[in-house]
């Protein structure tokens, strides 16, 4: 919840930046309704940096779980990792690291797929390479 203001500020800055571009001006000149311009042209292009930040911060939250779970005595992977380090349980620690790595990779995959949905040029550039 603490990052909500940051997300909103990024979205607003992105929308004001995209609003000044030539294709939005051309869409306004063609008489397309404002709501359609905002949803179809402006918001889609302004969401790209926000999706990036959400992906990075969700992976960072996974790393912060060790501290939070230890301080508040919440059972979870973070606390289990701390207990594995304290008990020198290498196989358990390697399993936790593997699960964490897979989760981060899946988060990055979702972010990349969201890029392709938001900006069709991203998928087109990958197909041409």
DOPAVEX-241506 format. One record per atom (N, C-alpha, C): chain; x, y negated, z negated; residue number from 1; atom name; residue in one letter. Coordinates in Angstrom, 3 decimals. Layout:
BEGIN
SITE; A; X; Y; Z; NUM; CA; a
...
END
This chain:
BEGIN
SITE; A; 0.813; 1.199; 0.000; 1; N; x
SITE; A; 0.000; 0.000; 0.000; 1; CA; x
SITE; A; 0.858; -1.266; 0.000; 1; C; x
SITE; A; 2.067; -1.165; -0.525; 2; N; x
SITE; A; 2.900; -2.358; -0.612; 2; CA; x
SITE; A; 3.327; -2.842; 0.775; 2; C; x
SITE; A; 3.367; -1.920; 1.722; 3; N; x
SITE; A; 3.810; -2.277; 3.057; 3; CA; x
SITE; A; 2.689; -2.805; 3.936; 3; C; x
SITE; A; 1.459; -2.827; 3.435; 4; N; x
SITE; A; 0.329; -3.268; 4.247; 4; CA; x
SITE; A; 0.529; -4.693; 4.748; 4; C; x
SITE; A; 1.005; -5.572; 3.893; 5; N; x
SITE; A; 1.238; -6.955; 4.313; 5; CA; x
SITE; A; 2.309; -7.020; 5.402; 5; C; x
SITE; A; 3.326; -6.201; 5.273; 6; N; x
SITE; A; 4.381; -6.160; 6.292; 6; CA; x
SITE; A; 3.833; -5.650; 7.621; 6; C; x
SITE; A; 2.998; -4.611; 7.571; 7; N; x
SITE; A; 2.394; -4.085; 8.790; 7; CA; x
SITE; A; 1.499; -5.131; 9.452; 7; C; x
SITE; A; 0.702; -5.800; 8.654; 8; N; x
SITE; A; -0.195; -6.824; 9.199; 8; CA; x
SITE; A; 0.591; -7.986; 9.807; 8; C; x
SITE; A; 1.664; -8.378; 9.159; 9; N; x
SITE; A; 2.500; -9.458; 9.687; 9; CA; x
SITE; A; 3.158; -9.055; 11.002; 9; C; x
SITE; A; 3.642; -7.817; 11.065; 10; N; x
SITE; A; 4.236; -7.333; 12.311; 10; CA; x
SITE; A; 3.204; -7.268; 13.432; 10; C; x
SITE; A; 2.003; -6.808; 13.105; 11; N; x
SITE; A; 0.957; -6.712; 14.120; 11; CA; x
SITE; A; 0.561; -8.092; 14.614; 11; C; x
SITE; A; 0.437; -9.041; 13.714; 12; N; x
SITE; A; 0.078; -10.400; 14.109; 12; CA; x
SITE; A; 1.169; -11.020; 14.980; 12; C; x
SITE; A; 2.425; -10.844; 14.585; 13; N; x
SITE; A; 3.530; -11.402; 15.368; 13; CA; x
SITE; A; 3.588; -10.758; 16.753; 13; C; x
SITE; A; 3.368; -9.451; 16.804; 14; N; x
SITE; A; 3.369; -8.764; 18.092; 14; CA; x
SITE; A; 2.229; -9.219; 18.980; 14; C; x
SITE; A; 1.060; -9.431; 18.378; 15; N; x
SITE; A; -0.095; -9.856; 19.178; 15; CA; x
SITE; A; 0.078; -11.279; 19.693; 15; C; x
SITE; A; 0.636; -12.157; 18.878; 16; N; x
SITE; A; 0.853; -13.524; 19.369; 16; CA; x
SITE; A; 1.914; -13.548; 20.464; 16; C; x
SITE; A; 2.898; -12.662; 20.369; 17; N; x
SITE; A; 3.925; -12.593; 21.410; 17; CA; x
SITE; A; 3.349; -12.051; 22.715; 17; C; x
SITE; A; 2.554; -10.993; 22.624; 18; N; x
SITE; A; 1.968; -10.392; 23.828; 18; CA; x
SITE; A; 0.910; -11.308; 24.427; 18; C; x
SITE; A; 0.204; -12.063; 23.602; 19; N; x
SITE; A; -0.864; -12.937; 24.076; 19; CA; x
SITE; A; -0.336; -13.977; 25.071; 19; C; x
SITE; A; 0.942; -14.317; 24.966; 20; N; x
SITE; A; 1.528; -15.349; 25.831; 20; CA; x
SITE; A; 2.105; -14.791; 27.128; 20; C; x
SITE; A; 1.992; -13.499; 27.370; 21; N; x
SITE; A; 2.594; -12.907; 28.569; 21; CA; x
SITE; A; 1.754; -13.196; 29.811; 21; C; x
SITE; A; 2.382; -12.986; 30.967; 22; N; x
SITE; A; 1.738; -13.318; 32.236; 22; CA; x
SITE; A; 0.528; -12.447; 32.539; 22; C; x
SITE; A; 0.605; -11.151; 32.225; 23; N; x
SITE; A; -0.512; -10.278; 32.574; 23; CA; x
SITE; A; -1.755; -10.576; 31.736; 23; C; x
SITE; A; -1.570; -11.051; 30.518; 24; N; x
SITE; A; -2.727; -11.450; 29.700; 24; CA; x
SITE; A; -3.321; -12.738; 30.255; 24; C; x
SITE; A; -2.466; -13.662; 30.659; 25; N; x
SITE; A; -2.945; -14.899; 31.281; 25; CA; x
SITE; A; -3.701; -14.595; 32.574; 25; C; x
SITE; A; -3.205; -13.631; 33.359; 26; N; x
SITE; A; -3.889; -13.243; 34.595; 26; CA; x
SITE; A; -5.243; -12.591; 34.292; 26; C; x
SITE; A; -5.294; -11.775; 33.250; 27; N; x
SITE; A; -6.560; -11.145; 32.875; 27; CA; x
SITE; A; -7.564; -12.184; 32.403; 27; C; x
SITE; A; -7.100; -13.172; 31.679; 28; N; x
SITE; A; -7.995; -14.262; 31.242; 28; CA; x
SITE; A; -8.485; -15.061; 32.431; 28; C; x
SITE; A; -7.617; -15.275; 33.427; 29; N; x
SITE; A; -8.000; -16.040; 34.613; 29; CA; x
SITE; A; -9.030; -15.274; 35.452; 29; C; x
SITE; A; -8.976; -13.940; 35.423; 30; N; x
SITE; A; -9.948; -13.137; 36.167; 30; CA; x
SITE; A; -11.307; -13.104; 35.489; 30; C; x
SITE; A; -11.396; -13.604; 34.273; 31; N; x
SITE; A; -12.680; -13.654; 33.584; 31; CA; x
SITE; A; -13.014; -12.409; 32.791; 31; C; x
SITE; A; -12.027; -11.599; 32.496; 32; N; x
SITE; A; -12.260; -10.405; 31.673; 32; CA; x
SITE; A; -12.608; -10.871; 30.262; 32; C; x
SITE; A; -13.603; -10.242; 29.639; 33; N; x
SITE; A; -13.990; -10.658; 28.281; 33; CA; x
SITE; A; -12.825; -10.584; 27.295; 33; C; x
SITE; A; -12.821; -11.505; 26.359; 34; N; x
SITE; A; -11.725; -11.627; 25.391; 34; CA; x
SITE; A; -11.529; -10.337; 24.592; 34; C; x
SITE; A; -12.612; -9.715; 24.187; 35; N; x
SITE; A; -12.523; -8.495; 23.387; 35; CA; x
SITE; A; -11.799; -7.385; 24.159; 35; C; x
SITE; A; -12.108; -7.254; 25.440; 36; N; x
SITE; A; -11.460; -6.231; 26.255; 36; CA; x
SITE; A; -9.975; -6.536; 26.443; 36; C; x
SITE; A; -9.649; -7.802; 26.615; 37; N; x
SITE; A; -8.239; -8.187; 26.752; 37; CA; x
SITE; A; -7.473; -7.848; 25.478; 37; C; x
SITE; A; -8.080; -8.167; 24.342; 38; N; x
SITE; A; -7.409; -7.921; 23.059; 38; CA; x
SITE; A; -7.211; -6.425; 22.839; 38; C; x
SITE; A; -8.237; -5.636; 23.083; 39; N; x
SITE; A; -8.132; -4.203; 22.811; 39; CA; x
SITE; A; -7.302; -3.461; 23.848; 39; C; x
SITE; A; -7.482; -3.787; 25.107; 40; N; x
SITE; A; -6.842; -3.008; 26.167; 40; CA; x
SITE; A; -5.414; -3.455; 26.468; 40; C; x
SITE; A; -5.171; -4.745; 26.419; 41; N; x
SITE; A; -3.861; -5.252; 26.820; 41; CA; x
SITE; A; -2.992; -5.649; 25.623; 41; C; x
SITE; A; -3.544; -6.457; 24.763; 42; N; x
SITE; A; -2.721; -7.048; 23.696; 42; CA; x
SITE; A; -2.437; -6.052; 22.573; 42; C; x
SITE; A; -3.467; -5.430; 22.035; 43; N; x
SITE; A; -3.273; -4.552; 20.871; 43; CA; x
SITE; A; -2.417; -3.335; 21.221; 43; C; x
SITE; A; -2.614; -2.762; 22.398; 44; N; x
SITE; A; -1.836; -1.573; 22.771; 44; CA; x
SITE; A; -0.348; -1.884; 22.835; 44; C; x
SITE; A; 0.006; -3.046; 23.384; 45; N; x
SITE; A; 1.416; -3.397; 23.483; 45; CA; x
SITE; A; 1.988; -3.892; 22.162; 45; C; x
SITE; A; 1.154; -4.431; 21.306; 46; N; x
SITE; A; 1.637; -4.915; 20.014; 46; CA; x
SITE; A; 1.795; -3.781; 19.004; 46; C; x
SITE; A; 1.188; -2.632; 19.257; 47; N; x
SITE; A; 1.269; -1.508; 18.316; 47; CA; x
SITE; A; 2.585; -0.745; 18.379; 47; C; x
SITE; A; 3.352; -0.890; 19.445; 48; N; x
SITE; A; 4.573; -0.103; 19.593; 48; CA; x
SITE; A; 5.569; -0.310; 18.448; 48; C; x
SITE; A; 5.914; -1.551; 18.073; 49; N; x
SITE; A; 6.835; -1.695; 16.934; 49; CA; x
SITE; A; 6.236; -1.215; 15.617; 49; C; x
SITE; A; 4.925; -1.330; 15.483; 50; N; x
SITE; A; 4.271; -0.880; 14.264; 50; CA; x
SITE; A; 4.347; 0.641; 14.140; 50; C; x
SITE; A; 4.163; 1.353; 15.235; 51; N; x
SITE; A; 4.267; 2.808; 15.226; 51; CA; x
SITE; A; 5.692; 3.221; 14.860; 51; C; x
SITE; A; 6.673; 2.500; 15.385; 52; N; x
SITE; A; 8.067; 2.795; 15.052; 52; CA; x
SITE; A; 8.308; 2.653; 13.555; 52; C; x
SITE; A; 7.828; 1.565; 12.987; 53; N; x
SITE; A; 8.036; 1.326; 11.559; 53; CA; x
SITE; A; 7.301; 2.368; 10.714; 53; C; x
SITE; A; 6.115; 2.746; 11.107; 54; N; x
SITE; A; 5.380; 3.772; 10.360; 54; CA; x
SITE; A; 6.131; 5.103; 10.374; 54; C; x
SITE; A; 6.716; 5.461; 11.510; 55; N; x
SITE; A; 7.475; 6.703; 11.595; 55; CA; x
SITE; A; 8.704; 6.684; 10.723; 55; C; x
SITE; A; 9.433; 5.586; 10.759; 56; N; x
SITE; A; 10.655; 5.480; 9.949; 56; CA; x
SITE; A; 10.325; 5.493; 8.460; 56; C; x
SITE; A; 9.293; 4.761; 8.068; 57; N; x
SITE; A; 8.969; 4.689; 6.647; 57; CA; x
SITE; A; 8.340; 5.973; 6.124; 57; C; x
SITE; A; 7.626; 6.702; 6.969; 58; N; x
SITE; A; 7.075; 7.968; 6.492; 58; CA; x
SITE; A; 8.195; 8.985; 6.265; 58; C; x
SITE; A; 9.236; 8.947; 7.098; 59; N; x
SITE; A; 10.388; 9.824; 6.857; 59; CA; x
SITE; A; 11.147; 9.381; 5.612; 59; C; x
SITE; A; 11.226; 8.082; 5.366; 60; N; x
SITE; A; 11.912; 7.581; 4.171; 60; CA; x
SITE; A; 11.148; 7.944; 2.901; 60; C; x
SITE; A; 9.827; 8.013; 2.987; 61; N; x
SITE; A; 9.041; 8.411; 1.814; 61; CA; x
SITE; A; 9.344; 9.839; 1.398; 61; C; x
SITE; A; 9.654; 10.669; 2.375; 62; N; x
SITE; A; 10.021; 12.045; 2.061; 62; CA; x
SITE; A; 11.302; 12.081; 1.228; 62; C; x
SITE; A; 12.252; 11.217; 1.561; 63; N; x
SITE; A; 13.490; 11.144; 0.789; 63; CA; x
SITE; A; 13.291; 10.552; -0.592; 63; C; x
SITE; A; 12.361; 9.633; -0.724; 64; N; x
SITE; A; 12.089; 9.017; -2.021; 64; CA; x
SITE; A; 11.287; 9.895; -2.958; 64; C; x
SITE; A; 10.805; 11.017; -2.453; 65; N; x
SITE; A; 9.985; 11.885; -3.298; 65; CA; x
SITE; A; 10.791; 12.497; -4.442; 65; C; x
SITE; A; 12.086; 12.650; -4.266; 66; N; x
SITE; A; 12.919; 13.217; -5.335; 66; CA; x
SITE; A; 12.858; 12.327; -6.571; 66; C; x
SITE; A; 13.015; 11.047; -6.365; 67; N; x
SITE; A; 13.016; 10.111; -7.494; 67; CA; x
SITE; A; 11.630; 10.024; -8.128; 67; C; x
SITE; A; 10.605; 9.849; -7.311; 68; N; x
SITE; A; 9.245; 9.682; -7.833; 68; CA; x
SITE; A; 8.798; 10.923; -8.597; 68; C; x
SITE; A; 9.035; 12.086; -8.031; 69; N; x
SITE; A; 8.598; 13.320; -8.690; 69; CA; x
SITE; A; 9.389; 13.594; -9.961; 69; C; x
SITE; A; 10.628; 13.164; -9.992; 70; N; x
SITE; A; 11.422; 13.369; -11.209; 70; CA; x
SITE; A; 10.993; 12.417; -12.316; 70; C; x
SITE; A; 10.755; 11.167; -11.964; 71; N; x
SITE; A; 10.389; 10.177; -12.974; 71; CA; x
SITE; A; 9.017; 10.467; -13.564; 71; C; x
SITE; A; 8.056; 10.834; -12.713; 72; N; x
SITE; A; 6.685; 11.029; -13.192; 72; CA; x
SITE; A; 6.336; 12.499; -13.452; 72; C; x
SITE; A; 7.320; 13.392; -13.387; 73; N; x
SITE; A; 7.130; 14.827; -13.644; 73; CA; x
SITE; A; 6.017; 15.419; -12.783; 73; C; x
SITE; A; 6.037; 15.077; -11.516; 74; N; x
SITE; A; 5.061; 15.608; -10.573; 74; CA; x
SITE; A; 5.691; 16.813; -9.882; 74; C; x
SITE; A; 5.004; 17.953; -9.862; 75; N; x
SITE; A; 5.582; 19.093; -9.162; 75; CA; x
SITE; A; 5.504; 18.898; -7.642; 75; C; x
SITE; A; 6.617; 19.160; -6.968; 76; N; x
SITE; A; 6.668; 18.999; -5.522; 76; CA; x
SITE; A; 8.034; 19.374; -5.001; 76; C; x
SITE; A; 8.241; 19.137; -3.711; 77; N; x
SITE; A; 9.518; 19.503; -3.102; 77; CA; x
SITE; A; 10.682; 18.689; -3.652; 77; C; x
SITE; A; 10.450; 17.434; -3.968; 78; N; x
SITE; A; 11.521; 16.608; -4.502; 78; CA; x
SITE; A; 12.018; 17.102; -5.848; 78; C; x
SITE; A; 11.082; 17.407; -6.706; 79; N; x
SITE; A; 11.460; 17.913; -8.029; 79; CA; x
SITE; A; 12.082; 19.306; -7.924; 79; C; x
SITE; A; 11.543; 20.113; -7.005; 80; N; x
SITE; A; 12.114; 21.438; -6.794; 80; CA; x
SITE; A; 13.546; 21.337; -6.279; 80; C; x
SITE; A; 13.795; 20.354; -5.415; 81; N; x
SITE; A; 15.158; 20.148; -4.908; 81; CA; x
SITE; A; 16.092; 19.744; -6.043; 81; C; x
SITE; A; 15.622; 18.880; -6.933; 82; N; x
SITE; A; 16.456; 18.464; -8.064; 82; CA; x
SITE; A; 16.760; 19.656; -8.971; 82; C; x
SITE; A; 15.764; 20.497; -9.223; 83; N; x
SITE; A; 15.984; 21.669; -10.062; 83; CA; x
SITE; A; 16.910; 22.679; -9.377; 83; C; x
SITE; A; 16.827; 22.758; -8.031; 84; N; x
SITE; A; 17.711; 23.665; -7.299; 84; CA; x
SITE; A; 19.157; 23.186; -7.390; 84; C; x
SITE; A; 19.369; 21.880; -7.341; 85; N; x
SITE; A; 20.725; 21.338; -7.474; 85; CA; x
SITE; A; 21.239; 21.588; -8.888; 85; C; x
SITE; A; 20.392; 21.332; -9.891; 86; N; x
SITE; A; 20.817; 21.528; -11.280; 86; CA; x
SITE; A; 21.100; 23.002; -11.568; 86; C; x
SITE; A; 20.338; 23.902; -10.957; 87; N; x
SITE; A; 20.537; 25.329; -11.191; 87; CA; x
SITE; A; 21.473; 25.987; -10.201; 87; C; x
SITE; A; 22.075; 25.207; -9.310; 88; N; x
SITE; A; 23.014; 25.714; -8.293; 88; CA; x
SITE; A; 22.383; 26.824; -7.443; 88; C; x
SITE; A; 21.121; 26.626; -7.084; 89; N; x
SITE; A; 20.386; 27.587; -6.262; 89; CA; x
SITE; A; 20.498; 27.154; -4.802; 89; C; x
SITE; A; 21.575; 27.587; -4.150; 90; N; x
SITE; A; 21.879; 27.147; -2.783; 90; CA; x
SITE; A; 20.831; 27.588; -1.764; 90; C; x
SITE; A; 20.362; 28.837; -1.762; 91; N; x
SITE; A; 19.363; 29.221; -0.755; 91; CA; x
SITE; A; 18.068; 28.396; -0.858; 91; C; x
SITE; A; 17.625; 28.139; -2.073; 92; N; x
SITE; A; 16.425; 27.331; -2.256; 92; CA; x
SITE; A; 16.647; 25.908; -1.751; 92; C; x
SITE; A; 17.789; 25.348; -2.063; 93; N; x
SITE; A; 18.096; 23.988; -1.617; 93; CA; x
SITE; A; 18.177; 23.914; -0.089; 93; C; x
SITE; A; 18.782; 24.914; 0.537; 94; N; x
SITE; A; 18.850; 24.943; 1.994; 94; CA; x
SITE; A; 17.457; 25.073; 2.609; 94; C; x
SITE; A; 16.581; 25.847; 1.976; 95; N; x
SITE; A; 15.206; 25.966; 2.459; 95; CA; x
SITE; A; 14.460; 24.648; 2.369; 95; C; x
SITE; A; 14.646; 23.916; 1.283; 96; N; x
SITE; A; 14.001; 22.612; 1.114; 96; CA; x
SITE; A; 14.525; 21.624; 2.146; 96; C; x
SITE; A; 15.827; 21.640; 2.383; 97; N; x
SITE; A; 16.421; 20.752; 3.392; 97; CA; x
SITE; A; 15.881; 21.094; 4.776; 97; C; x
SITE; A; 15.749; 22.387; 5.064; 98; N; x
SITE; A; 15.209; 22.812; 6.357; 98; CA; x
SITE; A; 13.764; 22.348; 6.537; 98; C; x
SITE; A; 12.952; 22.517; 5.511; 99; N; x
SITE; A; 11.552; 22.072; 5.585; 99; CA; x
SITE; A; 11.489; 20.560; 5.771; 99; C; x
SITE; A; 12.309; 19.837; 5.035; 100; N; x
SITE; A; 12.327; 18.375; 5.161; 100; CA; x
SITE; A; 12.756; 17.947; 6.565; 100; C; x
SITE; A; 13.751; 18.625; 7.119; 101; N; x
SITE; A; 14.214; 18.295; 8.473; 101; CA; x
SITE; A; 13.131; 18.565; 9.502; 101; C; x
SITE; A; 12.410; 19.658; 9.352; 102; N; x
SITE; A; 11.317; 19.979; 10.282; 102; CA; x
SITE; A; 10.214; 18.928; 10.183; 102; C; x
SITE; A; 9.904; 18.484; 8.977; 103; N; x
SITE; A; 8.871; 17.449; 8.802; 103; CA; x
SITE; A; 9.301; 16.146; 9.472; 103; C; x
SITE; A; 10.553; 15.757; 9.307; 104; N; x
SITE; A; 11.050; 14.526; 9.941; 104; CA; x
SITE; A; 11.021; 14.659; 11.463; 104; C; x
SITE; A; 11.381; 15.811; 11.983; 105; N; x
SITE; A; 11.335; 16.034; 13.430; 105; CA; x
SITE; A; 9.896; 15.957; 13.936; 105; C; x
SITE; A; 8.957; 16.521; 13.194; 106; N; x
SITE; A; 7.554; 16.453; 13.597; 106; CA; x
SITE; A; 7.023; 15.018; 13.562; 106; C; x
SITE; A; 7.458; 14.244; 12.566; 107; N; x
SITE; A; 7.062; 12.838; 12.500; 107; CA; x
SITE; A; 7.593; 12.089; 13.720; 107; C; x
SITE; A; 8.850; 12.346; 14.092; 108; N; x
SITE; A; 9.418; 11.699; 15.278; 108; CA; x
SITE; A; 8.712; 12.135; 16.551; 108; C; x
SITE; A; 8.285; 13.385; 16.626; 109; N; x
SITE; A; 7.531; 13.855; 17.780; 109; CA; x
SITE; A; 6.194; 13.134; 17.892; 109; C; x
SITE; A; 5.510; 12.972; 16.762; 110; N; x
SITE; A; 4.232; 12.256; 16.770; 110; CA; x
SITE; A; 4.434; 10.802; 17.195; 110; C; x
SITE; A; 5.502; 10.177; 16.725; 111; N; x
SITE; A; 5.792; 8.791; 17.122; 111; CA; x
SITE; A; 6.048; 8.707; 18.626; 111; C; x
SITE; A; 6.808; 9.645; 19.172; 112; N; x
SITE; A; 7.079; 9.646; 20.611; 112; CA; x
SITE; A; 5.809; 9.873; 21.421; 112; C; x
SITE; A; 4.948; 10.762; 20.960; 113; N; x
SITE; A; 3.676; 10.982; 21.655; 113; CA; x
SITE; A; 2.780; 9.747; 21.571; 113; C; x
SITE; A; 2.836; 9.056; 20.444; 114; N; x
SITE; A; 2.052; 7.814; 20.313; 114; CA; x
SITE; A; 2.572; 6.749; 21.275; 114; C; x
SITE; A; 3.891; 6.698; 21.483; 115; N; x
SITE; A; 4.446; 5.771; 22.479; 115; CA; x
SITE; A; 3.864; 6.048; 23.851; 115; C; x
SITE; A; 3.808; 7.332; 24.228; 116; N; x
SITE; A; 3.293; 7.696; 25.544; 116; CA; x
SITE; A; 1.818; 7.342; 25.683; 116; C; x
SITE; A; 1.062; 7.433; 24.602; 117; N; x
SITE; A; -0.355; 7.057; 24.659; 117; CA; x
SITE; A; -0.541; 5.546; 24.731; 117; C; x
SITE; A; 0.286; 4.810; 23.995; 118; N; x
SITE; A; 0.138; 3.359; 23.952; 118; CA; x
SITE; A; 0.663; 2.670; 25.204; 118; C; x
SITE; A; 1.779; 3.161; 25.729; 119; N; x
SITE; A; 2.411; 2.524; 26.875; 119; CA; x
SITE; A; 2.634; 3.558; 27.965; 119; C; x
SITE; A; 1.828; 3.546; 29.030; 120; N; x
SITE; A; 1.972; 4.556; 30.075; 120; CA; x
SITE; A; 3.328; 4.489; 30.783; 120; C; x
SITE; A; 4.015; 3.364; 30.714; 121; N; x
SITE; A; 5.323; 3.255; 31.357; 121; CA; x
SITE; A; 6.344; 4.161; 30.701; 121; C; x
SITE; A; 6.171; 4.485; 29.426; 122; N; x
SITE; A; 7.119; 5.353; 28.727; 122; CA; x
SITE; A; 7.070; 6.754; 29.313; 122; C; x
SITE; A; 5.885; 7.300; 29.513; 123; N; x
SITE; A; 5.748; 8.623; 30.100; 123; CA; x
SITE; A; 6.196; 8.642; 31.562; 123; C; x
SITE; A; 5.962; 7.552; 32.294; 124; N; x
SITE; A; 6.336; 7.492; 33.705; 124; CA; x
SITE; A; 7.858; 7.438; 33.862; 124; C; x
SITE; A; 8.547; 6.746; 32.963; 125; N; x
SITE; A; 10.001; 6.663; 33.065; 125; CA; x
SITE; A; 10.652; 8.002; 32.758; 125; C; x
SITE; A; 10.046; 8.804; 31.873; 126; N; x
SITE; A; 10.585; 10.116; 31.557; 126; CA; x
SITE; A; 10.378; 11.077; 32.722; 126; C; x
SITE; A; 9.261; 10.940; 33.436; 127; N; x
SITE; A; 8.979; 11.841; 34.564; 127; CA; x
SITE; A; 9.894; 11.563; 35.740; 127; C; x
SITE; A; 10.343; 10.323; 35.912; 128; N; x
SITE; A; 11.184; 9.962; 37.037; 128; CA; x
SITE; A; 12.637; 10.362; 36.827; 128; C; x
SITE; A; 13.073; 10.513; 35.593; 129; N; x
SITE; A; 14.483; 10.844; 35.325; 129; CA; x
SITE; A; 14.844; 12.239; 35.715; 129; C; x
END
